[in-house]
Amino acid sequence: MTNIPVRIGMDTAKSVFQLHGVDENEAVVVRRQLRRSEMIRYFTKLPPTLVAIESCGSSHHWARLLQSFGHEVKLIPPQYVKPYVKRGKNDAADAEALCEAVTRPSMRFVPVKSRERQAACMLMTVRERLVSVKSQLSNAFRSYAAEFGIVGPAGRQNVKALMERVLEDASLPEMARDLFLFQAREYAAVEGRLDEIETKLMRWHREDDLSRRVATIPGIGPIGSTMLSMKAPPPESFRSGRDFAAWIGLTPRDHSTGGRMRHGGITKAGDSALRSTLIVGATALLRHIRAGRRAPSPWLAAMLERKPPKVVAVALANKFARIAWRLMVSGGVYHRPLSASPV
């Protein structure tokens, strides 16, 4: 094979793949579109080379496949590829940008997930979808009931009681009662599926050593610990707990210039579901502290005096992430400090 590339940027799609490859002299030797079957045949015949792919839904599958052919594959986050797109937005420009971005010494890459790890992540995303559907159904039921003057107390724990009240109301039109019954059955079906998924999730949590150790941190329950175990890259890829918290998006956005330090809100980078779960856990812990069921540490007490509760919750979630990273690196469990506070 003549003009063999030493580095290829591959822009993936459902059926058409754009390749941009350069040789050892940085001369472009590959610039072509291939169908799925053609692309597979091309890489099976190609000598081992470095392939850069934008991290997306199917990128882990293609990375595993190309690695089985003997190639070295690097997955790059989309936001890190964009600065290398010269002009316009098309597949050829994206593939060229990938080919360039993979050479940068400071570039950060996404670890390739195994099939088992992707299956575990799928378990979590299915749960998130069912929780969303359950919330939609309960909100819809409340809305329809309010149109007939039936209002129940807020909170998901009160949804079933409201459904019983509505279904027992004989004054409702027959069609409305039938539709309310239909929605109640749909809600019960989704709740049953959610219980089934959460049973699988708890089984996975009990069998995973890292998830069990991270769950010893107060404020991080089984859901948060399993998400950290499933979704977090190897802890060795981060220099410190601050870097790990920054990967989750829990560090302030930096707008500093001219020697003036200006920090804004959190970056909200990384996995939004993981970040939200840590913040929800921190909020729950703060609720216990405000109710007097836990005593805050001096750091947390000072934060609660100076900052709004939501800001404190984010700061506490940041601390959760740092502690979790330390447990990942050390292999230990969380030990409660001598003070009365868990954090």
C-alpha positions as CSV (number, residue, x, y, z in Angstrom):
1,M,0.0,0.0,0.0
2,T,1.5,3.3,-1.1
3,N,1.3,6.5,0.9
4,I,0.6,4.8,4.1
5,P,-0.7,7.2,6.8
6,V,0.8,7.3,10.3
7,R,-2.2,9.2,11.7
8,I,-5.8,9.4,10.7
9,G,-8.7,11.5,11.9
10,M,-12.1,9.8,11.4
11,D,-15.4,11.6,11.5
12,T,-18.0,8.9,12.3
13,A,-21.7,8.8,11.2
14,K,-24.4,6.2,10.8
15,S,-23.2,4.9,7.4
16,V,-20.7,7.4,5.9
17,F,-17.2,7.9,7.4
18,Q,-14.8,10.7,6.5
19,L,-11.1,10.0,6.8
20,H,-8.2,12.4,6.8
21,G,-4.7,10.9,7.1
22,V,-1.1,12.2,7.0
23,D,2.2,10.5,6.6
24,E,5.4,10.9,8.6
25,N,6.2,14.1,6.8
26,E,2.7,15.6,7.7
27,A,1.7,15.4,4.0
28,V,-2.0,14.6,3.4
29,V,-2.2,11.1,1.9
30,V,-5.8,10.1,2.8
31,R,-8.9,12.3,2.3
32,R,-11.9,10.2,1.4
33,Q,-15.4,9.1,2.3
34,L,-16.1,5.5,3.0
35,R,-19.3,3.5,3.6
36,R,-19.4,1.3,6.7
37,S,-18.4,-1.9,5.0
38,E,-15.7,-0.1,3.0
39,M,-14.3,1.5,6.1
40,I,-14.0,-1.8,7.9
41,R,-12.2,-3.4,4.9
42,Y,-9.9,-0.4,4.7
43,F,-8.7,-0.6,8.3
44,T,-8.3,-4.4,8.3
45,K,-5.7,-4.0,5.5
46,L,-4.1,-0.9,6.9
47,P,-0.9,-1.3,9.0
48,P,-1.2,-0.3,12.7
49,T,-1.7,3.5,12.9
50,L,-3.0,6.1,15.2
51,V,-6.7,6.9,14.7
52,A,-8.5,9.9,16.3
53,I,-12.2,9.7,16.8
54,E,-14.6,12.3,18.3
55,S,-16.1,10.9,21.5
56,C,-19.8,10.3,20.8
57,G,-22.5,7.6,21.1
58,S,-20.9,4.9,18.9
59,S,-17.3,6.0,19.2
60,H,-16.5,3.4,21.9
61,H,-17.7,0.6,19.6
62,W,-15.5,1.8,16.7
63,A,-12.6,2.2,19.1
64,R,-12.8,-1.4,20.3
65,L,-13.2,-2.6,16.7
66,L,-10.2,-0.7,15.4
67,Q,-8.1,-1.8,18.4
68,S,-8.9,-5.4,17.5
69,F,-7.3,-4.7,14.1
70,G,-4.1,-3.6,15.9
71,H,-4.6,0.2,15.6
72,E,-4.1,2.7,18.4
73,V,-7.3,4.7,19.0
74,K,-7.7,8.0,20.8
75,L,-11.2,9.4,21.7
76,I,-11.3,13.2,22.0
77,P,-14.1,15.2,23.6
78,P,-16.0,17.3,20.9
79,Q,-15.3,20.6,22.7
80,Y,-11.6,20.0,22.5
81,V,-11.8,19.3,18.7
82,K,-13.7,22.4,17.8
83,P,-10.8,24.9,18.1
84,Y,-8.9,23.0,15.4
85,V,-11.6,23.3,12.8
86,K,-10.2,25.9,10.4
87,R,-13.3,27.2,8.6
88,G,-16.8,26.0,8.0
89,K,-18.4,22.9,9.4
90,N,-18.4,19.7,7.4
91,D,-17.2,16.2,7.7
92,A,-13.9,16.8,5.9
93,A,-13.0,19.7,8.2
94,D,-13.9,17.7,11.3
95,A,-11.7,14.8,10.3
96,E,-8.8,17.1,9.6
97,A,-9.3,18.8,13.0
98,L,-9.2,15.4,14.7
99,C,-6.0,14.5,12.9
100,E,-4.4,17.7,14.1
101,A,-5.8,17.7,17.7
102,V,-4.6,14.2,18.5
103,T,-1.0,15.4,18.2
104,R,-1.2,18.1,20.9
105,P,0.8,17.2,24.0
106,S,-1.7,18.7,26.3
107,M,-4.7,17.1,24.7
108,R,-7.1,15.1,27.0
109,F,-8.6,11.9,25.9
110,V,-11.6,9.8,26.8
111,P,-10.8,6.2,28.0
112,V,-12.3,3.6,25.8
113,K,-15.1,1.8,27.6
114,S,-15.5,-2.0,27.5
115,R,-18.7,-3.6,26.5
116,E,-19.4,-4.5,30.2
117,R,-18.8,-1.0,31.3
118,Q,-21.1,0.4,28.6
119,A,-23.8,-2.1,29.7
120,A,-23.5,-0.8,33.3
121,C,-23.8,2.8,32.0
122,M,-26.9,1.7,30.0
123,L,-28.4,0.5,33.3
124,M,-28.0,4.0,34.8
125,T,-29.4,5.8,31.7
126,V,-32.4,3.5,31.6
127,R,-33.1,4.4,35.2
128,E,-32.8,8.1,34.5
129,R,-35.3,7.8,31.6
130,L,-37.8,5.9,33.8
131,V,-37.5,8.5,36.6
132,S,-38.2,11.2,34.0
133,V,-41.3,9.4,32.6
134,K,-42.6,8.8,36.2
135,S,-42.3,12.5,36.9
136,Q,-44.0,13.4,33.7
137,L,-46.9,11.1,34.5
138,S,-47.4,12.3,38.0
139,N,-47.3,16.0,36.9
140,A,-49.8,15.2,34.2
141,F,-52.1,13.5,36.6
142,R,-51.9,16.4,39.1
143,S,-52.7,18.8,36.3
144,Y,-55.7,16.9,35.0
145,A,-57.0,16.4,38.6
146,A,-56.7,20.2,39.3
147,E,-58.9,20.9,36.3
148,F,-61.7,19.1,38.2
149,G,-61.0,20.8,41.5
150,I,-59.1,18.0,43.1
151,V,-55.7,19.1,44.5
152,G,-53.3,17.1,46.6
153,P,-50.3,18.0,48.7
154,A,-47.0,18.3,46.9
155,G,-44.3,15.6,46.9
156,R,-44.0,12.3,45.0
157,Q,-44.9,10.4,48.2
158,N,-48.4,11.9,47.9
159,V,-49.1,10.9,44.3
160,K,-50.7,7.5,45.0
161,A,-53.0,9.0,47.6
162,L,-54.2,11.6,45.1
163,M,-54.8,8.9,42.5
164,E,-56.9,7.0,45.0
165,R,-59.0,10.1,45.8
166,V,-59.6,10.8,42.1
167,L,-60.5,7.2,41.2
168,E,-63.0,7.1,44.1
169,D,-64.7,10.3,43.1
170,A,-68.0,9.3,41.7
171,S,-68.9,12.8,40.6
172,L,-66.4,12.8,37.7
173,P,-67.6,12.2,34.2
174,E,-67.3,8.6,33.0
175,M,-64.8,9.5,30.3
176,A,-62.6,11.4,32.8
177,R,-62.7,8.4,35.2
178,D,-61.6,6.0,32.4
179,L,-58.7,8.3,31.4
180,F,-57.6,8.8,35.0
181,L,-57.7,5.0,35.5
182,F,-55.6,4.6,32.3
183,Q,-53.0,7.1,33.6
184,A,-52.9,5.4,37.0
185,R,-52.2,2.0,35.4
186,E,-49.5,3.6,33.3
187,Y,-47.9,5.1,36.4
188,A,-48.0,1.8,38.2
189,A,-46.4,0.0,35.2
190,V,-43.5,2.6,35.0
191,E,-43.1,2.3,38.8
192,G,-42.8,-1.5,38.5
193,R,-40.2,-1.2,35.7
194,L,-38.3,1.3,37.8
195,D,-38.2,-1.0,40.8
196,E,-36.9,-3.8,38.6
197,I,-34.1,-1.5,37.2
198,E,-33.2,-0.3,40.7
199,T,-33.0,-3.9,42.0
200,K,-30.4,-4.6,39.2
201,L,-28.6,-1.4,40.1
202,M,-28.4,-2.3,43.8
203,R,-27.1,-5.8,42.8
204,W,-24.4,-4.1,40.7
205,H,-23.5,-1.8,43.6
206,R,-23.1,-4.6,46.1
207,E,-20.8,-6.5,43.7
208,D,-18.6,-3.5,42.8
209,D,-15.8,-2.8,45.3
210,L,-15.3,0.8,44.3
211,S,-19.0,1.6,44.5
212,R,-19.3,0.2,48.0
213,R,-16.2,2.2,49.2
214,V,-17.4,5.5,47.8
215,A,-20.8,5.0,49.3
216,T,-19.2,5.2,52.8
217,I,-19.0,9.0,52.2
218,P,-22.0,10.7,53.9
219,G,-24.2,12.4,51.3
220,I,-23.2,9.9,48.5
221,G,-25.7,7.1,48.4
222,P,-25.7,4.0,46.2
223,I,-26.9,5.9,43.2
224,G,-24.1,8.5,43.4
225,S,-21.4,5.9,44.1
226,T,-22.5,3.6,41.3
227,M,-22.5,6.6,38.9
228,L,-18.9,7.5,40.0
229,S,-17.8,4.0,39.6
230,M,-19.4,3.5,36.2
231,K,-18.7,6.9,34.6
232,A,-15.4,8.2,36.1
233,P,-12.2,7.7,34.1
234,P,-9.3,5.9,35.9
235,P,-8.3,8.1,38.9
236,E,-4.7,8.1,37.8
237,S,-5.6,10.2,34.9
238,F,-6.2,13.2,37.3
239,R,-3.4,15.0,39.1
240,S,-5.5,15.9,42.1
241,G,-9.0,15.8,43.6
242,R,-9.5,19.4,42.2
243,D,-8.9,18.1,38.7
244,F,-11.4,15.4,39.3
245,A,-14.0,17.9,40.5
246,A,-13.2,20.1,37.5
247,W,-13.9,17.1,35.2
248,I,-17.3,16.8,36.8
249,G,-17.9,20.6,36.3
250,L,-18.0,21.6,40.0
251,T,-15.2,24.2,39.9
252,P,-15.8,28.0,39.2
253,R,-15.6,29.3,35.7
254,D,-12.5,31.4,35.2
255,H,-12.8,34.9,33.6
256,S,-9.5,36.3,34.9
257,T,-7.5,38.7,32.8
258,G,-4.9,41.4,33.3
259,G,-3.9,40.0,36.7
260,R,-7.5,40.4,38.0
261,M,-9.1,37.2,39.4
262,R,-12.7,36.9,38.3
263,H,-14.6,33.7,39.0
264,G,-18.1,33.0,37.9
265,G,-20.5,30.1,38.4
266,I,-19.5,26.5,38.0
267,T,-18.4,25.3,34.6
268,K,-21.1,22.6,34.3
269,A,-18.6,20.6,32.2
270,G,-18.6,16.8,32.1
271,D,-21.5,14.5,32.9
272,S,-24.6,16.5,34.0
273,A,-26.3,13.5,35.6
274,L,-23.3,12.7,37.8
275,R,-22.9,16.4,38.8
276,S,-26.6,16.7,39.6
277,T,-26.6,13.6,41.7
278,L,-23.7,14.9,43.9
279,I,-25.4,18.2,44.4
280,V,-28.7,16.5,45.3
281,G,-26.8,14.4,47.9
282,A,-25.2,17.5,49.3
283,T,-28.5,19.3,49.5
284,A,-30.0,16.3,51.4
285,L,-27.1,16.4,53.9
286,L,-27.6,20.1,54.4
287,R,-31.3,19.5,55.1
288,H,-30.3,17.2,57.9
289,I,-27.9,19.7,59.3
290,R,-30.4,22.5,59.3
291,A,-32.9,20.3,61.0
292,G,-30.4,19.6,63.8
293,R,-30.0,15.9,63.0
294,R,-26.3,16.5,62.2
295,A,-23.7,18.9,63.5
296,P,-21.7,20.8,60.8
297,S,-17.9,21.1,60.7
298,P,-16.4,24.5,61.3
299,W,-15.8,24.9,57.5
300,L,-19.4,24.0,56.7
301,A,-20.8,26.2,59.5
302,A,-18.8,29.2,58.2
303,M,-20.0,28.5,54.7
304,L,-23.7,28.4,55.8
305,E,-23.2,31.8,57.5
306,R,-21.6,33.5,54.5
307,K,-23.2,31.8,51.5
308,P,-26.7,30.9,50.2
309,P,-27.7,27.3,50.7
310,K,-27.5,26.4,47.0
311,V,-23.9,27.7,46.8
312,V,-23.0,25.7,49.9
313,A,-24.5,22.6,48.3
314,V,-22.3,23.0,45.3
315,A,-19.2,23.6,47.4
316,L,-20.1,20.5,49.4
317,A,-20.6,18.4,46.2
318,N,-17.1,19.6,45.2
319,K,-15.8,18.3,48.5
320,F,-17.6,15.0,47.9
321,A,-15.9,14.6,44.5
322,R,-12.4,15.3,46.0
323,I,-12.9,12.7,48.8
324,A,-14.2,10.2,46.2
325,W,-11.1,10.7,44.1
326,R,-8.9,10.1,47.1
327,L,-10.8,6.9,47.9
328,M,-10.4,5.7,44.3
329,V,-6.6,6.3,44.4
330,S,-6.0,5.0,47.9
331,G,-8.3,2.0,47.8
332,G,-9.6,2.8,51.2
333,V,-13.0,3.7,52.8
334,Y,-14.2,7.0,54.3
335,H,-13.4,7.4,58.0
336,R,-15.5,9.9,59.9
337,P,-13.3,12.7,61.4
338,L,-13.1,13.1,65.1
339,S,-15.3,16.2,65.0
340,A,-19.1,15.7,65.0
341,S,-19.4,16.6,61.4
342,P,-19.2,14.1,58.5
343,V,-17.5,16.7,56.3
